[in-house]
Amino acid sequence: MNNQFHLLLLSFLLFFGHPIHARPTSAFRSNDGSEEWGYVRVRPKAHMFWWLYRSPYRVENPSKPWPIILWLQGGPGASGVGIGNFKEVGPLDASLKPRNSTWLHKADLLFVDNPVGTGYSFVEDTNSLVKSDLEAATDLTTLLQAIFNRDQTLQKSPLYIVAESYGGKYAVTLGLSALKAIEAGRLKLTLGGVVLGDSWISPQDYTSSWGPLLKDLSRLDDIGVAKSNSIAKRIEEEIEKGEFVAATSSWSELEDVISASSNGVDFYNFLLDSGADSVSSERAMDISNGVASMRRYSRYLSSLRTTVGGDSINLYDLMNGGIRKKLKIIPDNVTWGGQSEYVFQSLQQDFMKPRINEVDELLAKGVEVTIYNGQVDLICSTKGTEAWVHKLKWEGLKGFLSTGRAPLYCGNDKDTTKGFTKSYKNLHFYWILGAGHFVPVDQPCIALDMVGATTRSPAAIAHK
């Protein structure tokens, strides 16, 4: 470790805090009150870790309350506390350097390691792992009750559930679960909206899009697209029959066929070869399964041990080293990411289940739903997202589809189109140009502007 980084890490570790003793959550708070973290026992033998950042850029506006964003990572089994925080939208990057595009410019940030078994979250036995998205939503609701019900200051801020990849399935099920708890008086918060970023809402629509999309991009030939479409059709039939574990196996087979036929296209940015993009190679597990694609999961876990930013620190070592020491409450027998592979295995029955109906329910209840998609994402392609949006039964769909789009720009640069957006009633869609699966990383400026608009943040001046 070089001297400069050693001093940076040392100064970071001096920023400790003091414990907060408030049941049913045990937590620590930094000395200046800007950070708070802890565990909530969401069920017997199931412990979920969370980390809240209060924004130093907070703007007080009586007509626009300062929002809180709950970030839900994908996977299943990817750590929001690690990846979403240090690799995407948190205040520091994996080298502990300030991130200019942190979403703290627009909101407070709440990261969780969800479901239990992910990141620092842990179970005392594998029987306590969740087996469905609905169980994960129940645990998250319990977490929110423990954090918000005891804090009247937090209750004044609307909560926006922002999800990426498989996290979108958690987001829509949590949205409905939270609404039910709010209506019953069991959860004291205001739900501001649900934001679905490149989200695995309809696996069938995504897998069906891969072959034709890659054929149009010249990554597949007629033979490759025929093989891909054949397996995609099988997946559609298995999902219709409710054979979700079989569909997961077929999905894995489809990924392998596409990889072989395309000479290794990157599923997170179809303009690249797999591994050519450092961001996607760091997260190649973000959607993975227990059969052939488990190899991608293993490669992802291994990639966390590679260097980040050219220095000797990597995310895996950081989370199990300096960050662990800062937090002070991680049990000795818990390793960050140590149980993650079991999380996916436990959720295989739900992995290929669509959650379009839950989006419909949220829209029907008047919840603000925002969808955003990176232009060059393959795994959750824009083509697939548009396909499942067309399947919505929401009464406003016709009006949404007939509404025109408006261009998006970053700051004062009106010469370069960064994307498009349109809204109708409580449904909003953002098309982000030049971005793959990880929009905040690929297009940080437009992502920050988008989240400010979506959360109605009183931070009026767009960050540049």
Long-range contacts (C-beta under 8 A, 24 or more apart in sequence): 1-311, 1-312, 1-313, 2-311, 2-312, 5-95, 5-311, 5-312, 5-313, 8-95, 8-96, 8-97, 9-96, 9-313, 9-322, 12-92, 12-96, 12-322, 12-326, 13-322, 13-325, 13-326, 15-326, 16-326, 16-328, 22-150, 24-146, 25-146, 25-147, 25-150, 26-329, 28-327, 28-328, 28-329, 37-327, 37-329, 38-329, 39-121, 39-329, 40-142, 40-143, 40-146, 40-147, 42-116, 42-138, 42-139, 42-142, 42-143, 43-116, 43-128, 43-139, 43-142, 44-128, 45-123, 45-124, 45-125, 45-128, 46-116, 46-123, 46-124, 46-128, 46-139, 47-116, 47-121, 47-122, 47-123, 48-112, 48-113, 48-114, 48-116, 48-121, 48-139, 48-140, 48-143, 49-81, 49-112, 49-113, 49-119, 49-120, 49-121, 49-330, 50-81, 50-110, 50-111, 50-112, 50-113, 50-143, 50-147, 51-81, 51-85, 51-110, 51-111, 51-112, 52-108, 52-109, 52-110, 52-111, 52-147, 53-90, 53-91, 53-104, 53-108, 53-109, 53-110, 53-111, 54-108, 55-104, 55-105, 55-106, 55-107, 55-108, 55-109, 56-104, 57-104, 57-105, 57-106, 57-459, 58-108, 59-457, 59-458, 59-459, 59-460, 60-458, 61-458, 64-456, 64-457, 64-458, 65-156, 65-157, 65-158, 65-458, 66-107, 66-108, 66-157, 66-457, 66-458, 67-106, 67-107, 67-108, 67-157, 67-158, 67-159, 67-160, 67-192, 67-455, 67-456, 67-457, 68-107, 68-108, 68-109, 68-110, 68-154, 68-157, 68-158, 68-159, 68-160, 69-103, 69-107, 69-108, 69-109, 69-110, 69-159, 69-160, 69-162, 69-451, 69-455, 70-110, 70-112, 70-144, 70-159, 70-160, 70-161, 70-162, 71-109, 71-110, 71-111, 71-112, 71-162, 71-163, 71-164, 72-112, 72-114, 72-140, 72-161, 72-162, 72-163, 72-164, 72-167, 72-168, 72-170, 72-171, 72-174, 73-114, 73-118, 73-164, 73-165, 73-167, 74-163, 74-164, 74-165, 74-166, 74-167, 74-168, 74-200, 74-286, 74-287, 75-118, 75-165, 75-166, 75-167, 75-285, 75-286, 75-287, 75-288, 75-340, 75-343, 75-344, 76-115, 76-118, 76-166, 76-343, 76-344, 76-347, 76-351, 77-117, 77-118, 77-285, 77-297, 77-340, 77-341, 77-342, 77-343, 77-344, 78-118, 78-165, 78-166, 78-283, 78-285, 78-286, 78-340, 79-113, 79-118, 79-119, 79-120, 79-319, 79-336, 79-337, 79-340, 80-111, 80-112, 80-113, 80-114, 80-118, 80-119, 80-167, 81-111, 81-112, 81-113, 81-119, 81-120, 81-319, 82-113, 82-119, 82-315, 82-319, 82-336, 82-337, 83-282, 83-283, 83-315, 84-111, 84-164, 85-109, 85-111, 86-315, 86-318, 86-319, 87-279, 87-282, 87-283, 87-315, 87-441, 88-164, 88-438, 88-440, 88-441, 89-440, 89-447, 93-309, 94-308, 94-309, 94-313, 94-314, 94-315, 94-318, 95-308, 95-309, 95-311, 95-313, 96-313, 96-318, 96-322, 97-309, 100-444, 100-463, 101-440, 101-444, 101-445, 101-447, 101-448, 101-463, 103-440, 103-448, 103-451, 105-448, 105-452, 105-459, 105-463, 106-448, 106-451, 106-452, 106-455, 106-457, 106-459, 106-463, 107-160, 107-451, 107-455, 107-457, 108-157, 110-147, 112-140, 112-143, 114-139, 114-140, 114-143, 114-170, 115-139, 115-170, 115-343, 115-347, 117-339, 117-340, 117-342, 117-343, 117-346, 118-337, 118-339, 118-340, 118-343, 119-319, 119-336, 119-337, 119-340, 120-319, 120-327, 120-330, 120-334, 120-336, 122-331, 122-334, 122-338, 122-339, 123-339, 126-342, 126-346, 129-339, 129-342, 129-343, 129-346, 130-343, 130-346, 130-347, 131-346, 131-347, 131-349, 131-350, 132-347, 132-349, 132-350, 133-169, 133-170, 133-173, 133-347, 133-350, 133-353, 133-355, 134-173, 134-177, 136-170, 136-173, 136-174, 136-347, 137-170, 137-173, 137-174, 137-176, 137-177, 138-177, 140-170, 140-174, 140-177, 140-178, 141-174, 141-177, 141-178, 141-181, 141-187, 144-178, 144-181, 144-187, 144-189, 145-181, 145-186, 145-187, 148-187, 148-188, 148-189, 149-187, 149-188, 154-189, 155-188, 155-189, 155-190, 157-190, 158-189, 158-190, 158-191, 158-192, 158-193, 158-455, 158-456, 159-189, 159-190, 159-191, 159-192, 160-192, 160-193, 160-194, 160-195, 160-454, 160-455, 161-191, 161-193, 161-194, 161-195, 162-195, 162-197, 162-451, 163-194, 163-195, 163-196, 163-197, 163-199, 164-197, 164-198, 164-199, 164-286, 164-437, 164-438, 165-197, 165-198, 165-199, 165-200, 165-286, 165-287, 165-379, 165-380, 165-437, 166-199, 166-200, 166-286, 166-287, 166-351, 167-199, 168-196, 168-197, 168-198, 168-199, 168-200, 168-201, 168-355, 169-199, 169-200, 169-201, 169-350, 169-353, 169-355, 171-195, 171-196, 171-199, 172-196, 172-201, 172-355, 172-358, 172-359, 172-362, 173-355, 173-358, 175-358, 175-362, 175-367, 176-358, 176-361, 176-362, 179-365, 179-367, 191-367, 192-368, 192-455, 192-456, 193-367, 193-368, 193-369, 193-370, 193-454, 193-455, 194-362, 194-367, 194-368, 194-369, 194-370, 195-369, 195-370, 195-371, 195-372, 195-451, 195-454, 196-359, 196-369, 196-370, 196-371, 196-372, 197-372, 197-373, 197-439, 198-372, 198-373, 198-374, 198-377, 198-379, 198-380, 198-385, 198-437, 198-438, 198-439, 199-371, 199-380, 199-385, 200-287, 200-379, 200-380, 201-354, 201-355, 201-356, 201-359, 201-385, 201-388, 202-354, 202-355, 202-356, 202-384, 202-387, 202-388, 202-391, 203-235, 203-239, 203-247, 203-251, 203-351, 203-352, 203-353, 203-354, 204-235, 204-236, 204-239, 204-352, 204-354, 205-354, 205-384, 205-385, 205-387, 205-388, 205-391, 206-379, 206-380, 206-381, 206-384, 206-385, 207-231, 207-232, 207-235, 207-251, 207-254, 207-384, 208-232, 208-233, 208-235, 208-236, 208-384, 208-387, 209-381, 209-383, 209-384, 209-387, 210-254, 210-258, 210-378, 210-381, 211-258, 212-383, 213-270, 213-378, 213-381, 213-383, 214-258, 214-262, 214-265, 214-270, 214-378, 217-270, 219-262, 219-263, 219-265, 219-270, 220-258, 220-261, 220-262, 221-261, 223-261, 224-257, 224-258, 224-261, 224-262, 227-257, 227-261, 228-254, 228-257, 228-258, 228-261, 231-257, 235-352, 238-352, 239-352, 239-353, 239-354, 244-348, 244-349, 244-350, 244-351, 244-352, 244-353, 245-348, 245-349, 247-352, 248-289, 248-290, 248-291, 248-348, 248-351, 248-352, 249-289, 249-291, 251-289, 251-293, 251-351, 251-352, 252-289, 252-291, 252-292, 252-293, 253-291, 253-292, 255-292, 255-293, 255-296, 256-292, 256-293, 265-378, 266-378, 266-436, 267-378, 267-379, 267-437, 268-377, 268-378, 268-379, 268-436, 268-437, 268-438, 269-376, 269-377, 269-378, 269-436, 269-437, 269-442, 270-376, 270-377, 270-378, 270-381, 270-436, 271-376, 277-436, 279-436, 279-438, 279-441, 279-442, 280-436, 280-437, 280-438, 282-308, 282-315, 283-437, 283-438, 286-379, 286-437, 287-379, 287-380, 288-344, 289-344, 289-348, 289-351, 290-344, 290-345, 290-348, 294-341, 294-344, 297-341, 297-344, 301-337, 301-340, 301-341, 304-337, 354-388, 356-388, 356-391, 356-392, 359-392, 360-392, 360-393, 360-394, 363-392, 363-394, 363-396, 363-426, 363-427, 364-394, 364-395, 366-426, 367-426, 368-426, 368-428, 368-454, 369-426, 369-427, 369-428, 370-428, 370-429, 370-430, 370-454, 371-427, 371-428, 371-429, 371-430, 372-429, 372-430, 372-431, 372-432, 372-439, 372-447, 372-450, 373-429, 373-430, 373-431, 373-432, 373-439, 374-432, 374-435, 374-436, 374-437, 374-438, 374-439, 374-442, 374-443, 375-419, 375-431, 375-432, 375-433, 375-434, 375-435, 376-434, 376-435, 376-436, 377-435, 377-436, 377-437, 378-437, 379-437, 380-437, 382-431, 389-429, 394-427, 396-424, 396-425, 396-426, 396-427, 397-427, 399-424, 399-425, 400-424, 400-425, 400-427, 400-429, 405-431, 408-432, 408-446, 408-449, 408-450, 410-445, 410-446, 410-449, 410-464, 411-445, 411-462, 411-464, 412-464, 418-443, 418-445, 418-446, 419-443, 419-446, 421-450, 428-454
